[in-house]
Each structure stands twice: as C-alpha cells, then as structure tokens.
Amino acid sequence: MFGVKPVVKLVLVTCVAGLIGWLVIRARCPRAVKIKQLRRLLGYEWVEQNVVCADPQHPLGRLYRKSPESSVIRYAEELADFVLNKRAVKCDVPRLASKLKGEFVDTLVELRYAVFLARRGCDVTMEPTAPKSGPDLLAVKGDSYYVEMKRVGLDEDHTAVDAATEDVFTRFCSMPSRYSIVISMTRDYTAYSPQLKRSSRRVASVLKDLEAKNLPEATLYYHGPKDWVVREQDVRNMEFDYADREKLAAQMQEFERAGQARFVARFYDSGEQRDRTPVSLLSLGDNPGALQPDQTYQRLRGILNKKREQLPKNSRGMILLEISDLAKLMVNHYTLSAALYGDLVFSMTPAAGGEGFESDMSRKSNGFFLGTSRVSAVVVETVRVSAEEMTFTRKVYPTNNPQARVFLLEELKLFGEIAEGVEHLCFEKL
C-alpha cells in the first residue's frame, strides 16, 4: 500500500479482519432452517400461524421456537424435500400434510421409515389401501411387503411416575450430600401435588439429620405430615425376638405399620460428598407393599396383537415399533424377546447317572409370533436426538412361526439390522 496514509491502512485492515471474522463466525454457527419444503407441504399460511408464530402450540412450532436450527427441524425438512421432490415415495400429499398437522410425531415415524425403505431401493406407497383401513406402508422390492407401525409411549402408570420423578429430581438435584435416595410411593403422590411436596420437605429434613449424625443408611416411613418415623434399618428386614412376647408384639405392630406406608424413602451413604443428591423413584401402584414386576413385555404383546389385524392375510407382513420413550424403563433385548418369542423358563432335571442336576433354559409358547402367521418380522426402532443430528437404530426380529412367510436373510437386512442371536430364524437356516 505505497502512498496510502497510515490511517487509511488501519481502516482497511480493520474492515478486512472484521469481514473475515464475520464469515468464520457465520460458517461455524448453526443457522435457522428456512423450512422451505415444510412450507410447501404444510402450507405457507399454516406455517406462519402454527410454527413461526409467537406462541406455537403445535409440536413442530414448539421445536422451532426452542431451536430453529435443531436436528429435528432439519430432518423434518429433509423428509419433506424427499417426498415432494424425489418422487420415490407415493402418497396422498394433502392427506400426509393433514396427518402431520394433527399427529405430527406419530406421522413422522411413518414418514421416516418410508424414506428409509425408499433409499434402500424399495418402491414405497404410504397408506396403500386408503380410504379403507389397512397397513401404513407397502414396500415393493422383488416381493411386496406390508408394514404397520406404532410409536409406543409410556403407559399411564409410567407417565405419572416419570412426571413425579422430574418433580422430585428438580427438588434435590441442587442439594449437596453424601447420600443417594430411593423413594417408593403409591399413585396418589403425583407430580406437583401437595402430598408429594410435603413428603419431599420431610425427606429433605431427614437428609440434613443424617448428615449431622453420619449414619450409613436409614429409612423414612411417611404416612402424613405429622405421622412418620425414621429407622436406621429397614423395618421389613428386622429379626423378630420370639423369646420376648411383648417385644415380639411391638415388632409385629411396627412391621405391619411399615408395610402400610404409602411413601417410603431409603437413604444410602455413598461414602463421599457430592454436589447433588441422586434420587430414583419406584411405583407401588394403588397399594403399598412389595414392588410388582415390570409388565412392559406383556403390554408390547397386546399392542402387537392389535396391530397385526391391520396386515392382510397370507402376505409378507411386518410391524415396526418405535420405543424411544421406553428407554426410561430400560427395555432391552430380553424384554423384547419375551414379548416376541415367549416367557423364559428355567428348569432343572436329575443328571444322567443320578448325580446332581442339569439345568435348561427354554421359552413358553406364549410369544407373539407363535400366535399369528400374518407377521414375518418385527422391527424395533429407537431414536437419539442431539443438537447436531438424529441417529436411528432399527433391530429386526424374524418370526419363529413356521406357518408364517419366513424371510430370506437378505430380506431381513433390507428392513434394518438383524437382532443379536436370532440370525438363525431366516429361511436359509430352516
């Protein structure tokens, strides 16, 4: 810059540096999705009134208000673009738009699996028997496959406990202590209720006392604001003194009274001071007492039995279950296997030669698959959402019913990843 004054040089350098900095920041910072394709699909006026408005009530609008550049918004825009421009998924576009407006989350499950199969080379038709009831998808690749789908949420009991968990967690997550707390409570201790607020205040009070006394563990039996007791051990595990009648009577009375508590909090010393107090909640249902075993696998069987009626007879039928909400219940491969293939049974028989016993694991014939020949496979889908992306896991469980249309190994792989330990249930291994 020969002949240029120093002041001008400074201004030019500053402008150039500022421009470069702005470009770098713009490149690195996520920007709001323009939702151009969603506007085309759902209607420009509807999007203005329900998505980009000041107080949106529609799920898509709430997502957009929270984070216009979120991975869910980007993915929904991508799906809309695929349907409108790629022509690989056949559908009644106005009907699809209407369903997205009314049942956004459930319809998104159907749409994304339709796009998933289309990207794998299938000719996909959404609602192939409409306006009559029937399966959600028809996928054709060599053979024809009918797919029915269901997003499985928490049932009413688990939803109530989940909301109460959030309430209690909020109350204790900022409270430092050495203890972790396990709370068992009946259904009447709902989230934000006066009962839960009062019992939570008592838990906080007991927690402070335990810190002062430095006890390794304790149990609070709470019957009401003025009716509660704390014991250093779980009363339900006490050893009875049968030699002393009066003491035994008192022990039996306390044991029975403890069993009637509708709210019980157990405190365990972790051995170190922590910034917050971990809390977990267990539901006792309508009545106090022993915890009931989780029945999620039976609920899944009931859902599957209802959904199979949507599939045509003598066809290659499939059901997809979207179970992301069940992660809080720790639903895993064993839960799904029990629902699909039957209850696991452990048996012992005398060993040959008369010495010892031999054990064996088998399944009852009460699994979903053995009750129907309409369903060749069940796909279990879970979704993880982060700020950057949505990731999907789709596990395929083939039927073990020889009367059904058994899929080839390559057919199973078309619909997702074959679940561990069931690869032998393909046509080639029969």
PyMOL commands that set and color helices and strands:
alter all, ss='L'
color gray80, all
select helices_A, chain A and resi 6-28+36-42+44-50+59-66+71-86+93-102+104-119+156-172+194-213+235-237+245-259+296-310+324-329+333-341+369-371+409-414+423-425+427-429
alter helices_A, ss='H'
color red, helices_A
select strands_A, chain A and resi 89-90+123-126+137-140+144-151+177-185+217-224+227-231+263-274+279-283+316-322+344-350+357-363+375-385+390-398+417-418
alter strands_A, ss='S'
color yellow, strands_A
deselect
rebuild
show_as cartoon
